């Protein structure tokens, strides 16, 4: 019996909500909405992640400057035997290291 009374209450609440909706539509007023907190804006500034082509270009310039051994050591520092094996999340650090050569 309690379950039946609960269903009746829910149906009445639904009817009340529908009535409010109809009134709002007739008066062209926006529906009353419960205030929901806005999600916080991300304040963390994202650092531009270099692309493979940008890293490759920088390392090629360093190699042309006679620093091929150092370039190879940098790639190996990030656990790879060639540039394409370096994880993309390490590109920014690799660029910073290469610019320091």
C-alpha positions, 0 to 999 in steps of 0.5 A: 500500500505504501508503494501505491501511495508513493506512485500516486505522489510521484504522478501528482508531482509530475502533473504539477511539473507539466502544469508549470511547463504549460504555463511557462510555454503560454507566457513565453517565459523560460522554464524555472530551473534549479540552480546548478553550479557551473563547473570551474574553469580550468586555470591551468595554462596548457603548454603547446605540445610540439609536433613530431615535425617540429622536433625533427626539424630542430634535431636536424638543425642541431645535427647539421651544426655538428651535434649528431652525437648529442642529438642521438644521446638525447633521443636515447635519454628518452628511451628510444633508438629513433625519434619516432619512438619517443613518446609524444608527451616527452617532446616538450622536454626533448625540445628544451634539452635540444635547444640547450645544446 
